[in-house]
């Protein structure tokens, strides 16, 4: 199911966030190597909303602090704050996405899946937040948070639906950590299953 989504020559965007995920460099490199094995062309996109000072350079520096560099990963890192408009969610929020990721032939959403420390919902920190806040860059993060913390739990899944409809999401690969902040589970999820499966894993 997953192998067939990556064809030779495809330009594949792989997300990398700003959180201190255990083994994030090893996980990211494994995804890059997998894409290369399929004879496709991987590149890494910082997916961290407004973190790193909301600048392309600052986001690259954040990735470097996790050991994610072009040299270490063996592929380009395309960092930009430019986004494209995808449309509106059912709750009326405008949805945007990183331009480099949108213009790729496919996006692999790599992230951590866990409860958020500031709000509760069916979807908290995980693939849907990575697609809407992380890949939404500064503008996406502002739009998710604009209605206040009590609305974020509603905004994330409703905005994620738009990303799944309009962007070339291939699949998500969230990792789950145990009580000792150690990697304990990694699962790949097809795009049509992300909303349901993320809620189950949370």
ABEGO torsion letter per residue (X at the ends): XAAAABBBGBBBBBBBBABBBBGAAAAAAAAAAAAAAAGBBBBBBBBAEABGGGBAAAAAAAAAAAGBBAAAAGBBBBBBABBBBAEBBAAGBBBBBBAAAAABABBBBBBBBBBBAABBBABBBEAAAAAAAAAAEAAAAAAAAAAEAAAAAAAAAAAAAAAAAABBBABBBBBBBBAAGBBABBBBBBAAAAAAAAAAAX
